[in-house]
């Protein structure tokens, strides 16, 4: 039984986003749900941009 908590990124198709699905942060993918929550709670958006590459592509 896997008890590692996951966030919303577990359902994304992007490998980069999936790699962060088990972070202890309640990440949201970019979209209406994230924007609406930020607006409703009067919170800023923290935007993280990155990519996924093989080991040799980024060494």
C-alpha angles and dihedrals in degrees: 000000000000111000096173107126117237134198132211093285091076089082096051124108094218113099090212092056093044090055088063097045092103097047115123088244124096093233121185124201114240108278149092095300092058094043094048093049092049091050094045093050095038091237130143123245116250104206118200116190123189147128141229122236138163118267095259093048093064103031 
